Amino acid sequence: MSLSVPSLPSPSAHAELLEQLGRYLHESEKILSDWDTYSDQHTDADGWPYGDETYGRRAAHRDADTAKAFECVREGAHQLLATAEIQLNALPAGAVQARWAWQLGALRNALDRLDALHDEWLQTREHLPADAGPGTEVFDDALAVHHAEAWSALDDWATHGHAIRDIHTAARHAPSALAPAPTATAAPLTGRPSPARR
């Protein structure tokens, strides 16, 4: 029995996934920055909110916005992780940052958690009353609970997702099977060195 070896996506497909990840990293950073500003202005010196209900609604808004931002990454997240793991294993030791393996592990755990929560949400939705759709209190409350439970894992992707991009950059610049070696060019007839590529 032969084991299937995961393959790398095409360069264009992977570039699109990396672009989607970059969009999420940018959007989640802004969402968190806006939340930090709000939290600083609406809590006392000990971190207690001035108004629990208002603060809770704003936190739910943060959670929902983060979940919405991640939707562009969700479908390709497993492929992004698998590719980063292949790239990391092929990198020469000198090109590897010690934190990358740990960060990929954190991303894998967070994605497993998000997958489990997504399955739970689908089950919850099936058991809601037939007339409970978006905009109804029972649906929106259940969705807010789902978003709140997912926020920590989404924040892990916001915190560590850049490692996937860093590993990709390292793989592109390291001589390996993942990146073509620089092609040898004939020395100029004049004997002068070729201008350096920028």
C-alpha positions in Angstrom: 0.0 0.0 0.0 1.5 3.3 -1.0 1.1 6.4 1.1 -0.2 9.5 -0.6 2.1 12.4 -0.3 0.5 15.8 -0.1 1.3 17.9 -3.1 2.0 21.6 -3.4 -0.7 23.7 -5.1 0.1 25.6 -8.3 2.0 28.8 -7.7 -1.0 30.9 -8.8 -3.4 29.0 -6.5 -1.1 29.3 -3.6 -0.5 33.0 -4.3 -4.3 33.6 -4.1 -4.5 31.7 -0.8 -1.7 33.8 0.6 -3.4 37.0 -0.6 -6.6 35.9 1.2 -4.6 35.2 4.3 -3.0 38.6 4.1 -6.4 40.2 3.8 -7.5 38.4 6.9 -4.4 39.4 8.9 -4.9 43.1 7.9 -8.7 43.1 8.7 -8.3 41.2 12.0 -5.6 43.6 13.1 -7.9 46.6 12.4 -10.8 44.9 14.2 -8.6 44.2 17.3 -7.2 47.7 17.3 -10.7 49.2 17.2 -11.7 46.8 20.0 -8.7 47.8 22.1 -9.5 51.5 21.7 -13.1 50.9 22.6 -12.2 48.7 25.6 -9.7 51.3 26.9 -12.4 54.0 26.8 -15.2 51.9 28.3 -13.5 50.2 31.3 -12.2 51.5 34.6 -8.6 51.3 35.8 -9.1 47.7 36.9 -10.5 46.6 33.5 -14.1 46.4 34.5 -16.6 47.7 31.9 -18.7 50.7 32.8 -21.8 49.1 31.2 -21.8 45.3 31.0 -24.6 45.1 28.4 -23.2 47.6 26.0 -19.7 46.2 26.4 -21.0 42.7 25.7 -22.7 43.9 22.6 -19.5 45.5 21.4 -17.5 42.3 22.1 -20.1 40.3 20.1 -19.7 42.8 17.2 -15.9 42.2 17.4 -16.4 38.4 17.4 -18.8 38.5 14.4 -16.5 40.9 12.4 -13.5 38.6 13.0 -15.5 35.5 11.9 -16.7 37.3 8.8 -13.1 38.3 7.9 -11.9 34.7 8.3 -14.5 33.4 5.8 -12.1 34.3 2.9 -9.5 32.1 4.4 -11.6 29.2 5.8 -11.8 27.2 2.6 -8.1 27.3 1.9 -6.8 27.2 5.5 -6.0 23.4 5.5 -4.1 23.8 2.2 -2.2 26.8 3.5 -1.1 24.8 6.5 -0.2 21.7 4.6 1.9 23.7 2.1 3.7 25.6 4.9 4.5 22.3 6.7 5.9 20.8 3.5 7.9 24.0 2.8 9.2 24.1 6.4 10.4 20.4 6.3 12.3 21.1 3.1 14.1 24.3 4.3 17.7 24.1 5.2 18.2 24.5 9.0 19.8 27.8 8.7 16.8 29.3 7.0 14.3 28.2 9.7 13.1 30.3 12.6 12.7 28.3 15.7 9.2 29.6 16.4 7.7 28.5 13.0 7.1 24.8 13.9 5.3 25.9 17.1 3.3 28.5 15.3 2.1 26.0 12.7 1.1 23.7 15.6 -0.9 26.6 17.1 -2.6 27.3 13.8 -3.4 23.6 13.3 -4.9 23.3 16.8 -6.9 26.5 16.2 -8.2 25.2 12.8 -9.2 21.9 14.3 -11.1 23.9 17.0 -12.8 26.0 14.3 -13.8 22.9 12.3 -15.3 21.3 15.4 -17.2 24.6 16.3 -18.5 24.8 12.7 -19.9 21.3 13.0 -21.5 22.2 16.4 -23.0 25.3 14.8 -24.6 23.3 12.0 -26.1 21.0 14.6 -27.4 23.9 16.7 -28.9 25.5 13.6 -30.7 22.3 12.7 -32.4 22.2 16.2 -33.6 25.8 16.1 -37.3 26.4 15.6 -38.3 26.4 12.0 -39.1 30.1 12.0 -35.8 31.1 13.6 -33.7 32.7 10.9 -31.2 35.5 10.8 -32.6 38.6 12.5 -34.7 36.6 15.0 -33.5 36.8 18.6 -33.1 33.0 19.1 -31.0 32.7 15.9 -28.9 35.8 16.6 -28.2 34.8 20.2 -27.1 31.3 19.2 -24.9 32.7 16.5 -23.4 35.2 18.9 -22.5 32.3 21.3 -20.9 30.5 18.3 -18.8 33.5 17.4 -17.7 34.0 21.0 -16.6 30.4 21.2 -14.6 30.7 17.9 -13.0 34.1 18.7 -10.0 32.7 20.5 -9.1 30.3 17.7 -9.6 33.1 15.1 -7.3 35.3 17.2 -4.7 32.6 17.1 -4.9 32.8 13.3 -4.6 36.6 13.5 -1.6 36.3 15.8 0.4 33.4 14.1 -0.9 33.4 10.5 2.0 35.5 9.4 4.3 32.5 10.0 2.7 30.9 6.9 3.8 33.9 4.8 7.2 34.0 6.4 7.8 30.3 5.6 6.7 30.8 2.0 9.1 33.7 1.6 11.9 31.6 3.1 11.1 28.7 0.7 11.2 31.0 -2.3 14.7 32.3 -1.3 16.2 29.0 -0.2 17.8 26.6 -2.7 15.5 23.6 -2.5 13.2 21.4 -4.4 10.5 23.9 -3.6 12.2 26.8 -5.4 14.2 26.5 -8.6 17.9 27.0 -8.2 19.2 30.1 -9.9 20.2 29.4 -13.5 23.8 29.7 -14.3 24.6 32.4 -16.8 27.7 32.7 -19.0 30.2 35.2 -17.8 30.2 38.4 -19.9 32.8 38.5 -22.6 34.3 41.7 -21.1 35.1 39.8 -17.9 33.1 42.4 -15.9 30.6 41.0 -13.4 27.0 41.0 -14.2 24.9 43.7 -12.4 23.3 42.4 -9.3 19.6 41.6 -9.5 17.4 43.7 -7.3 
